[in-house]
């Protein structure tokens, strides 16, 4: 087994194609196939489901790929130590962010991270929490920003800030006349929520008052801005996290209502692999996320409810 074979293995798992992986590692396709076959023979297992398109690792193959990434990362750490460059970070840094944070934090967060670590090649993708966690475990991401306290072996979870939820209410709804809404007053049957799989959906469902009547219109969305438009055009209400408020234009401010005590909200977390080579960069990401949240503008009349952790 060689380090080059491990690099070929990771490239094939990420590209899902012998052709693209061979181009990436500057081999011919037959040569790459031979190297992967030799690795499988040495390990005594089949690493890829070759009948699938795109190509996918087997169950044991995913575990081997994840371990191969860790080995290659430790090799890079060893080289950095030998060159006296430990703590100087450059190259790819891959971040996963849940959709209810990405549009609001990233426009201000990424320029600050680029300024702090100019040698990094940042790659960011929106992803639901399970996908972020899985990609971190497999080494396809270096850090993630999530909204639930997920704890998995091998991953480090750091709370960054707490933020409150705020109601966005159509003028036609009876609750529009209230200066503040108690969570138990919010009827689920009138509330637009995100589609299944979003942690923010489950957080909202835990806040709203259960209702027996069904909506006349059912809609599945993965975007908070879509829910805001539904409130404006169809009626009802929705809940928004504090980070989303600074993007609302002034005409919309009159539709915002704070939640009366005990209120509702969530904690935002940084998650990364324990002992990862670029863990200091992940920690810097968390620090900058705190800085951005602290300085996000709130519409007039809405007090800052969240706090840094």
N, C-alpha and C positions, 0 to 999 in steps of 0.2 A: 504494500500500500504506500502511495506517495502523496505528497502535498498537491502535486499537479492533478492527480486523480480526484482528490477531494474538491479542487477548484472546478474540474469538469463536472463532477456530480452536482455541485451547487448551481452551476450555470445551466445544466440541463433541467433541473427542478424549476428554476426561475423562468426559463424560456419556454418550457413545455414542447420543445421541438428539437430534434437532433440537428436539423439544418441551421436554425438560428443559434443554437448553443455552439455548434462547430465554428460558425463565423465569429462568435464572440470570443472564443478562446484560440482562434487562429489555427484550427485543425481542419482536416477534411472530415466529412461526415463518417466515412468508414473507420477512420482512425479514432474518432471520438467513441464510436460504437464499440470498438475493440477495447478501449480503456475502461469503459463502463462495465463491459462484460467481464473483464479481468477482476475488477473490483468486486463484482457480484460473486464471482467464483471464489475469491479469497475469503469473503465474508460468509459464503454459504447461503445467501438469501437472494431473492429477486427484489430489486430495488425499484423497478418501474413497471407499470401496467402499459405495455407497449401497444395494446390494441386500442387504447383510448386516445381520443383527439380532443383537446390537446393532451399530450403525454402527461401522466400523473405518477408520482411515487406511490408505491404500495404503502400499507400501514407501517410496516417496519422501515420502509424507505424514507418516510417523513421523519422518523426518529433519527435515522442515520444522517439525513441531510442537515437536521438541526444540530447534531453533534459535530458534523463537518464544519458548519459555520463557526461554531465555538472554537474549534481547533485552529481554523484560519485566522480568527480574531486574535487568539493568543500568539500566533506567529507574528502578526503585525505588532502586537505589544512588545514582543521580544526584539523585533527590529528597531522599534522606537527607543527602547531602553539602550540598545547598543549604540544608536546614533546620538544619544543624549537628547532625544526629542520628546520624551514622555511629557504629556501635558500640552503639546502643540498638536492641534487637531486639524486635519484637512481631509478632503475626499468626501464621499457620499455620507449624508446623514438623513435617514428616512423617518418621517414623522407621520403618525396616524392621528386624526382628530375626528371626534364624533360630529355629525352634521349640525347639531344645535349649538356648537361652539365655533366651528370652522369659519363661517362667513363674518363673524363678529370679532374674533381675536386675531385671526391670521393677517388681515391687512395691516395691523399695527405691530404684530409680533414678529413677523418674518424680517422686516427691515432692521429691527433691533438685533435679531440673532445674526443676521448677515454682517452687521457692523462689528459685533462682538467676536465673531469667528469668521473672518473673511476667507479663510481657506476652505470652508465647507461648501459642498455641493448639495444644497437642500432639495429634498424631494418630499412633497406633502400630499397626502391623499385623505379624502373623507371616507370614513368607514364606521360601521356600527361597532359597538364595544366588543362583541365576540370575535369579530374579524381582526380587530386591533390586538387583542390578547393572543390569538392564535399566531398572528404574524410576528409578534414579539418573541413568542416561544420558539418559533421556527427560524428566527434571525432575519426575517424579511423586513422588519421595522426596527428602529433603534430607540424610539420613544413614542408615547401616546398620551393624548389628553382625553380623559373620559369623565363621566358624571356619576359613576356608581362605585362603591368600595369593593371592587373585585380583587380577591386575594388568591393567587395561584403560586405554587412552588416554583421558585426560580425567578419570580417577578417582584420588583420593589415598588411599593405604592406610597406616594407622598401627597398628602392633602395640600392644595394650593390656596383655595378660597371658597367661601360659602356665598351663594347668591340667592336672593329671594325670587319668587314668582310674582308676576303682576298680571292682572286680568286686562284683557282688551275686549271691550263690550260695544256691541252695536247700539246706536241711539234708540232703536226700536225695541230693545229688550228691557223688561221691567227693572233689571238690576242697574241699568244705566244711571238711574236717579240717585243711587247710593254713592256717597263719597268714598266708601271703602266696603269691601265685600268680605264677609266671614267665609272661610272655606266650606263650611257646612251649608251655606246658602247657594253654592254654585251647582246647578243641576246638570248632571252628566248628559242628559238628553239634549241639552242646548249647547254643549261644549264641543268644539272642533278639536280633535286630537290627531297626533301623528299616527302613521301606520304601524302595524305590529313589527316588533324587533327593535324599535327605538326605546331606549331606557327612559327618555323624557315622557313618552306615552304612559309608561307604567307609573311614573311619578305623578302625572296629572290624574290618572284614574284613581290613585290612592287619595287624592285631595277632594275630588268632586263628590257631590251627594249622589248616590246611586238613584237611578230613575227607572221606572217601569216602561214608560212610553218610548217607542223607537223613533228615531229621526225619520222624517219624510225623505231626506236626502242623506245617503251614506257615502262617505268619501274617504279614500285612503291616500295620505300624503306623507312624503318624507321631508317636507320643507315648511319651516315656520312662516315664511313670507306668504306661502299659499294659504295657510290658515288665516292670516291677517286679511287677505283679499276675500276669503269666504265670509268672514265676519262682516266686511264692508258691503258685500254684494248680496249675501243671502240672509244675514242676521245671525243672532246667537252671540257666542263669545268664545274666546280661547285664552290660554295662559301662556305667558312668555317669560323666559329667564331674563334676569337683569342685563346680561351681556347683549341682548337683542335690542334694548331700548334705544341705544345711541344711533341706530340706523333709521329710526322712525322719523319721518318728516313732520314738521310742526303741525300741519292740519290734523294729524292723527293723535296728538297728545291728549286731546279732550276725551278720548275714548279709553284712556288708561285708568285703572283703579287699583290701588294697593290692596293687599289682603290684610284684614284685621288680625290681631293676635288670636291664635298662635301662628298664623301665617303658614307659608309653605315654601320650600326651596330645595336646593341640592348643594352638594359639595363637589367641586371639580378637583380631579386628581391627575398627577403626573404618574405614568407607569413606565418602567424600563426594566431591562434585565439586570439581575444582581451581578455585580462584578464586571459589567461590560466595559470594553476598552473606552468607549465614548460616553461613559456614564457622567463625567463632568459636563459634557455638552448637554446631556439630558437635564441635568440639574440647572444649568444656565437657562434652558428652555422654560423650566418651571419658574425660575426667578423672574424672567421677562414676562411670563404670563401673569404673574402677580402684579407686576408693575403696570401692565396694560389694563388689567381689570380695575386697579385702583384709580386710574385716570380716565376711564370711559365716562362720557358725559351722560347725565340723566336729564330727562325732560323736566322743566320747572314744576315744582309742586310735588315731585316724587323724591322723598328722602332716600339717601343711600342706606340700603338695608344689609347688604352683604358685608363680609369682612375677610381680611387676609388670615391665613393659617400658617 
